[in-house]
């Protein structure tokens, strides 16, 4: 398993699934914006620098 978010990484948390996307504000090799696959048209969350917290909450 990776030690940080990577662009294009598939993730899940709390029964929801998403993918790590690149934001215009991202620095090189520093990702963390997740687009969740929900019924909402735009469902993004910012997890930059919070990979450990994401895993601790049960994220995969």
C-alpha positions as CSV (number, residue, x, y, z in Angstrom):
1,X,0.0,0.0,0.0
2,X,1.1,3.5,-0.7
3,X,2.2,5.9,2.0
4,X,0.4,8.9,0.5
5,X,-2.3,9.8,-2.0
6,X,-1.4,9.3,-5.6
7,X,-3.2,10.8,-8.6
8,X,-5.8,8.4,-10.0
9,X,-5.8,6.2,-6.8
10,X,-9.1,4.5,-6.1
11,X,-10.2,5.0,-2.5
12,X,-13.1,4.1,-0.2
13,X,-14.3,5.3,3.1
14,X,-17.5,4.6,4.9
15,X,-19.0,2.6,2.1
16,X,-18.4,5.4,-0.5
17,X,-15.9,5.1,-3.3
18,X,-13.9,7.8,-5.0
19,X,-10.8,8.6,-7.0
20,X,-7.9,11.0,-6.2
21,X,-8.0,13.9,-8.7
22,X,-5.5,16.6,-9.5
23,X,-6.4,20.1,-8.4
24,X,-5.1,23.2,-10.2
25,X,-3.6,24.2,-6.8
26,X,-1.8,20.9,-6.2
27,X,2.0,21.0,-5.9
28,X,4.0,18.4,-7.8
29,X,3.4,14.9,-6.2
30,X,1.2,16.3,-3.4
31,X,-2.4,15.1,-4.0
32,X,-5.4,14.7,-1.7
33,X,-8.5,16.0,-3.4
34,X,-11.0,13.1,-3.7
35,X,-14.0,13.0,-6.0
36,X,-16.6,10.7,-4.5
37,X,-19.0,8.6,-6.5
38,X,-22.3,9.8,-5.1
39,X,-25.6,11.2,-6.4
40,X,-24.3,14.7,-5.9
41,X,-23.2,16.4,-9.1
42,X,-20.0,17.7,-7.4
43,X,-18.8,15.8,-4.4
44,X,-15.2,16.6,-3.6
45,X,-13.3,16.5,-0.3
46,X,-9.9,17.8,0.5
47,X,-7.6,15.3,2.3
48,X,-4.3,17.0,1.4
49,X,-1.7,16.0,4.0
50,X,-4.2,13.8,5.9
51,X,-3.4,10.4,4.4
52,X,-2.7,8.9,7.9
53,X,-6.0,10.3,9.2
54,X,-7.8,8.9,6.2
55,X,-6.4,5.4,6.9
56,X,-7.1,5.7,10.6
57,X,-10.8,6.5,9.9
58,X,-11.0,3.2,7.9
59,X,-10.1,4.5,4.5
60,X,-8.6,2.2,1.9
